[in-house]
Amino acid sequence: MPRYALKVEYHGAPFAGWQRQSDRPSIQEAIEAALAKLEPGPHVIAGAGRTDAGVHALGQVAHCDLGKAWEPFRLTEALNHHLKPAPIAILACAEVAADWHARFSAIERRYLFRLLMRRAPATHDKGLVWQVQHDLDADAMRAAAAYLVGQHDFTTFRSSICQAASPVKTLDALEIVSAEGRSGPELEFQLRARSFLHNQVRSIVGTLERVGAGRWRPDDVKRALEERSRAACGPVCPPQGLYLAGVRYAENPFSETSEPGQATCLSL
């Protein structure tokens, strides 16, 4: 039974998250339903990250097992046909080893958070950014973010319903980049780690926004981290600015799946 890796892009607004749910639509359910139109089901796929309701993806990775061999490009095209009109796209597909796992084989996950700073309501980027109506001090936020890089007990920045066995994680990078988006000035938060806790990114960004707004000092973030208490966390920001930007593996499963004229697909 061949196994296939899928690189997936989606707009998270219509969904209750990645994971299948009994009474609400999910990305996992939509892809499994598309697979069932290609081969009789049931199908169960596994994703590299369980994104929450309203969270988007630029490079989610999943795997599925099928009963027959498919040429990867044909499988990609067939799935995209059956996924319409849902805002989900299969960007690439590759056959992988039977023991390869989208979640457990991953060695790094990258998240992007977009924060738009303008007073007028967002139109073209509505639902794709978190919008605040005031300017933020990016340098102060970067100073605060430096306290969070490295291995720490992230209890403060962990959801109370997080099911991870330990709150200790290593945050490899947290960069804050000033950018001019199509709707106005943005801050892009770029985070890298092997794995993240539930609501960790949104808790961090929401807390750093308080620093940028002048409500917290940078060393208040250090103190909050050291308290190891959820009550010490700043506000958790909304999900619409968050994207699972990519997943990295020891060997990129999509390295040979580019179409002619396209750059090699990197699972970042």
N, C-alpha and C positions, 0 to 999 in steps of 0.2 A: 504494500500500500504506500504509494509515494506521498511524501510530505512537501508542502510548498510554503515558503515565506512570502508574505504580502506586505508591501509598504503602502500605508493608508493615509489619506488626507481627509479631514472632515471638518464641517462647521458644526459646532456642538450645540447650537441654540435649540434645535427641535428635539433633542434627546435628553434622557435622564442620566446620561453618562455612557461610558463604554460598556459596562457589564450588563448582561441580560437581566431583565427584571420581569416579574410576573404580570404587572399591570401598566407598565410605562415603556415607551419605545427606547431602544438602545442601539448603539452602533453595532455591537456584537450580534444582536438579533437580526439586524438588517443584512449583514454580510452572510450570516448563516442561512437566511432565507434565500439569498441570491445563489448560494452554493447548492441549495436543495433544488433549484430550477435547472442546475446542470447535471446533478446526480442525485438519486433518491437519498433522503436523509434518514435519520436526523444527523446534523453536523454540529460539532462543537469546536470552536476555534479558541485559541489562547492569544491574548495580547501582551505586549511588553509592559504596558502601563494601564491602570484602571482609572482613566480620567473621569472626573466628576461631571455632573449636569452642567451644561453650558460651556464646558472647556473644549477647546479646539485641538486639532492635530495637523501638523505639517509633515510629520514623519513617524506616525505610529507604526509599529511592526506587529504582525500577527502570524500565526501559522495554522494550517489546516491539513488534514489527511484526506485524500481522495482515492476512489476505487480504481481509477485508471490513470495512465500517464497523460499529462497535458503539456503541450508546448506552452511555455510561460507567457509569451505574447498573446496567444489565443485565449488563455485563461484570464489574463488581465482584461482583454476586450470583452469577453463574455460576462465577467462579473460586473464591469462598468455598465454594460447594457442592462443587466437585471437590477442594478442598484438605482437606476433612474426612477423617480426624480429626486430621491434623497440626496442631500448634500454630502455625499461620500464618494471618494474616488480611489481606485486602486492605482497607484503610481507605478508600481513595479511588482514583478513576481519572479520567484526563482525556486527551483527544486533544491531541497536541502536534505541532509542526512536524517535518518529516522529518529535519531536521538537529539536532534537540534530542537531547541525550545525558545520561542520568542521572548519569554520572560526570564527563564533561568539561565539562558546562554548569554544574556546581555551583560556587558561590562561597564556601560555608561549610559545614562539618560540625560538629555538636554531639554531644558524648558526655557521658553521665552515668555516674558510678560510685557505687554504694551500698555503704557499709561499716557493718555492724551491730556495735555494741559491747555484748555481754552474754555471760555465762558459760553459761547454759542453751542447749542446742542450738536452732537455729531450726527451727520446724515449718512455719508457713504461708508463710514466706519462704525455705524451703530451696531452694537452687539459684538464688535471685534476688538474693542479697547475698553479699558476702564478710564472714564473721563473725570477729571477734577477741574474745578473752575479757578484754580489759583496756581501761580508759579511755584516751583519747588527748587530747593537748594540742592543741586545734584552732588556738589562736592561734600556737603554734610552727610548726605545719604551714602556716598562711597566710603567715607570715614567710618560710619556705623556698620556698613556691610562687611568691612574688613574683620570685625570681631566675630563674624559668623563663619568665615572660611576655615576649613580644617575639620578635625574630628571633635565633636561635642555631643553632649547630652542635649537633644533638641526638644525636651519635654515641653518647654514654653511655647514652641512653635509647632506643636503636634495636636491634631484634633483629639478631643476627649473620647471619640469613638474609634480612634486608630487601632488597628488590629496587629500592627507590627510587634514582633517579640521584644524588641529593644528600641528605646528612643535614641540610641547612640548611632549617629551617621557621620559620614565624612563628606562635607561639601567641598568639592574640588575647586570650584570657581563661582564667583558671584560678581559679574560685571554690570555696571550701569552706564549705558551709552546714550548720549544725547543725540536725537535724530530729528529731522524735519519730515514728518509723515505727510501724507496727502491731505490730512485734515488739520495739520498744525504741528506745533512742537510736541515731541514725544520723548519719554524716557523708556528705553528698552532694558529690561532686566534679563540677563543671560546667566542661567544657572546650570552647573554640571555636577553630577554625582553618580555613583553606581546605582543608588536607589534613594527614594525620597519617602518621607512619612506622609500620612494623610493630611492634607491641607497645609503642608510645610511651606510650599512656595507662596501661597496666598497669605499665610500668616506673616511670612518674612516681608513680602512686598507691602502689605498693609501697615506693618510696624515701621518700615523705612519711610513710608509716605509721611508719617507723623514727624519724623526727623526733618524731612524736606520742607514741611510746612512750618517748622519752628516750634512745634508742640513738645517734641522730645529733643534732648541733646544726644549726640552720637554715643556717649558712654552710657546713656540710659539703656541702649540696646544690649550692651555688654552686661549690665546689671540684670536686665530681664532674662538673658540667656542663663546667667549663673543662678538665678532663683529656681530654675527648673520647675516652674509652676505655670500652668495654663493661664491663670489669672493675671500673670505679669505680661502677657502678650498684648500687643496693640490690636486694633481692629483687623479682622480678616477681610481682605478686599474681595470684591465680587469676582465671579469666574470668567466673565466674558473677555478679559484681556489675556487669559492664559492659554498657551499653546504647548503641546508636547512636540518639540521641534525636531527631535531625532533620537535614535537609539544606536549605540555602537556595539559591535561584536568583535571578537578576536579576528575573525575573517568576515569581511563584508559580503553577505550573501547576494547582494545586488550588483556586484562589481562588473558583471558581464551582461547586464540586462538592458543597457542603454540602446535606444533606437539610433539608426544612422543619423549623424548630424547632431546628436545630443551628447553633452558631457557625461562622463561616467557617473553613475548614481552612487553617491556616498551616503551610507547610513550613519549620519552624524549623531 
